[in-house]
């Protein structure tokens, strides 16, 4: 499904601020893989997602999705293949537009635009049914401005928007880190439901070890811009937080992960 082959990315090359963020990264995902990604600050987690999405060009290496080479495509050309939810709930939606208008934008992602009518009644009914699955009452507020929603409501809406047109790959960049614990659990539960329902291939970056263990079928750890640990199947299911700390000898690295 996804292949990252020998990726390199350095920022501010040739200056005193030079930073190698991705250093010979190799990773392959199978269709339906739900991979949690952990690692310390500066390990390259978010940079990896940005390279996949086309936010930054790679210095060298290859990115393939379903066998198709994405490496040279600009960000807007990759949008129809990818769904993405950011850490900041404000980033995935247009605050001044209504809920149904935001959903309409997501529904039309990657499609040609014509001069036809706006949101049809059939489309509106579909949005209402999708919103019901969030169990947040948003189906009764479809014309409300998104800027009036709470952070958790916005993040749940962003998740729905990212998966409205089933993406080939879903990228979740610490998408619950800015939420309170109760709301974060709600959004994570919705994430698991949507990923399982649509069998989405997913990369979820998190700093929370419990979430990294609980969610997904595979866990990878990044360090210094590359994958250093890759655990799947029964081994992952049987992990505990203490196992993770001992296995990776990170008891004294409080910057690396949080429980």
C-alpha positions in Angstrom: 0.0 0.0 0.0 2.6 2.5 1.1 6.4 2.3 0.5 8.9 4.8 1.8 12.3 3.9 0.2 15.5 5.4 1.5 14.1 8.8 2.3 16.3 11.7 3.3 15.4 15.3 4.3 17.6 18.0 5.8 16.4 21.5 6.7 18.6 24.6 6.5 21.4 22.7 4.7 24.7 24.4 4.7 23.9 26.7 7.6 24.5 26.6 11.4 20.9 25.6 11.8 21.2 22.5 9.6 19.0 19.6 10.8 18.7 16.2 9.3 15.1 15.2 10.1 14.8 12.1 8.0 17.9 9.9 7.5 17.5 6.8 5.3 13.9 6.1 6.3 12.4 2.8 5.0 8.9 1.8 5.8 6.3 -0.4 4.1 2.6 -0.7 5.0 0.2 -3.4 3.9 -3.4 -2.6 2.9 -5.5 -2.2 6.1 -2.5 -1.7 8.4 -3.2 0.7 11.3 0.3 1.7 12.5 0.9 3.8 15.6 4.1 5.9 15.5 6.0 6.9 18.6 9.4 8.6 19.2 11.0 11.6 20.9 10.8 15.2 19.9 12.8 15.6 16.7 12.6 11.9 15.8 11.1 12.7 12.4 7.5 11.6 13.0 5.7 14.7 11.8 8.3 15.3 9.1 7.6 11.8 7.7 3.9 12.6 7.4 4.7 15.9 5.8 6.9 14.2 3.2 4.1 11.7 2.4 1.6 14.6 2.1 3.9 16.6 -0.1 4.2 19.6 2.3 8.0 19.3 1.9 9.9 17.8 -1.0 12.3 14.9 -0.2 16.0 15.4 -0.8 16.2 11.9 -2.1 14.3 8.6 -2.0 11.0 7.4 -3.2 7.4 7.5 -2.0 4.9 5.1 -3.5 1.3 4.6 -2.8 -0.5 1.6 -4.3 2.5 1.3 -6.6 2.2 4.8 -7.9 5.2 7.1 -7.5 4.1 10.2 -5.5 7.6 11.6 -5.0 7.5 14.5 -7.4 3.8 15.4 -7.1 2.8 18.7 -5.4 0.7 18.6 -2.3 -2.6 19.4 -4.1 -2.1 16.5 -6.5 -1.8 14.1 -3.6 -4.9 15.3 -1.8 -7.3 12.9 -3.5 -5.3 10.0 -2.2 -4.8 11.1 1.4 -6.9 12.0 4.4 -5.2 14.0 7.2 -6.0 15.2 10.7 -3.7 17.6 12.4 -2.9 18.2 16.1 -4.5 21.6 16.1 -8.3 21.3 15.8 -8.3 24.7 14.0 -6.3 23.5 11.0 -8.7 20.9 9.4 -11.8 23.1 9.0 -12.9 26.5 7.7 -14.2 28.3 10.8 -16.3 30.9 8.9 -18.2 28.2 6.9 -21.0 26.0 8.1 -20.7 22.3 9.0 -22.4 21.2 5.8 -20.2 23.5 3.7 -17.1 22.0 5.2 -18.3 18.5 4.5 -19.1 19.6 0.9 -15.5 20.8 0.5 -14.2 17.4 1.8 -16.7 15.5 -0.4 -15.4 17.3 -3.5 -11.7 16.8 -2.7 -9.8 15.7 -5.8 -12.9 16.1 -8.1 -13.4 18.5 -11.0 -15.4 21.6 -10.2 -18.2 22.8 -12.5 -21.0 25.3 -12.5 -23.7 23.0 -11.1 -25.8 23.7 -8.1 -24.3 23.6 -4.6 -25.2 21.1 -1.9 -28.1 18.8 -3.1 -30.8 17.5 -0.9 -29.5 14.0 -1.3 -26.0 15.1 -0.4 -27.3 16.9 2.7 -29.1 13.8 3.8 -25.9 11.8 3.4 -24.0 14.4 5.5 -26.7 14.2 8.2 -26.4 10.4 8.4 -22.6 10.6 8.6 -22.8 13.2 11.4 -25.1 11.0 13.4 -22.3 8.4 13.6 -20.3 10.9 15.7 -23.0 11.0 18.3 -22.4 14.7 19.0 -25.7 16.2 17.8 -24.0 18.0 14.9 -26.6 16.6 12.5 -29.0 19.1 14.0 -26.6 22.0 13.5 -25.5 21.6 9.9 -25.7 25.3 9.1 -23.8 26.4 12.2 -20.4 28.0 11.7 -17.7 25.6 12.5 -15.9 28.3 14.5 -18.6 27.9 17.1 -17.8 24.3 17.8 -15.6 23.0 20.7 -12.2 21.7 19.9 -13.4 18.1 20.3 -16.3 18.7 18.0 -14.1 20.3 15.4 -11.6 17.4 15.6 -14.3 14.8 15.2 -15.7 16.8 12.2 -12.2 17.0 10.7 -11.8 13.2 11.1 -15.1 12.7 9.3 -14.1 15.1 6.6 -10.7 13.3 6.2 -12.5 10.0 5.6 -15.6 11.1 3.8 -14.1 10.1 0.5 -12.3 6.9 1.5 -8.6 7.8 1.3 -5.9 5.4 0.2 -4.0 6.5 3.3 -5.1 8.3 6.5 -2.5 10.4 8.3 -3.2 11.3 12.0 -0.6 13.7 13.4 -1.1 13.6 17.2 -4.8 14.4 16.5 -5.9 14.2 20.1 -2.9 15.9 21.8 -4.7 19.2 22.1 -7.9 17.8 23.6 -8.8 17.1 27.2 -8.6 13.4 28.2 -12.3 12.6 28.0 -12.7 14.3 24.6 -9.4 12.6 23.4 -10.8 9.2 24.3 -14.0 10.0 22.4 -12.1 11.0 19.2 -9.8 8.0 19.5 -12.9 5.7 19.8 -14.3 7.3 16.7 -11.0 6.9 14.9 -10.9 3.2 15.6 -14.6 2.8 14.5 -14.0 4.6 11.2 -10.7 2.9 10.4 -12.2 -0.5 11.1 -15.4 0.2 9.2 -13.7 1.4 6.0 -10.6 -0.8 6.4 -8.4 2.3 6.1 -4.6 2.1 5.9 -3.6 4.5 8.7 -0.5 6.1 10.2 -1.2 7.6 13.7 1.6 9.6 15.4 1.2 9.8 19.2 3.2 10.6 22.3 1.0 8.5 24.4 2.3 5.0 25.0 -1.0 3.5 26.2 -2.7 4.7 23.0 0.2 3.4 20.8 -0.2 0.0 22.4 -4.0 -0.1 22.5 -4.7 1.1 19.0 -3.7 -0.4 15.7 -2.2 -3.7 14.6 1.4 -2.4 14.4 3.7 -0.1 16.4 6.8 1.6 15.1 9.3 3.7 17.0 11.3 6.4 15.2 14.7 7.9 16.3 17.0 10.2 14.4 14.9 10.1 11.3 14.5 6.4 10.8 12.5 3.4 12.1 14.3 1.7 14.9 11.6 -0.7 16.1 8.7 -2.4 14.3 6.3 -4.6 16.4 3.1 -6.2 15.1 0.6 -9.0 15.8 0.7 -10.9 19.1 3.9 -9.2 20.3 2.2 -5.8 20.1 -1.0 -7.1 21.7 1.0 -8.4 24.7 2.9 -5.2 25.3 2.5 -3.1 28.4 3.7 0.4 29.1 6.4 -1.0 31.3 7.5 -3.5 28.7 7.8 -0.6 26.2 9.9 1.4 28.6 12.2 -1.5 29.4 12.4 -2.8 25.9 13.6 0.5 24.5 15.6 1.5 27.6 13.9 4.9 27.9 13.2 5.0 31.6 15.1 8.3 31.9 14.0 10.0 28.7 10.9 11.9 29.8 10.9 13.8 26.5 10.5 10.7 24.5 7.0 9.5 25.4 4.2 10.1 27.9 2.2 7.5 29.7 
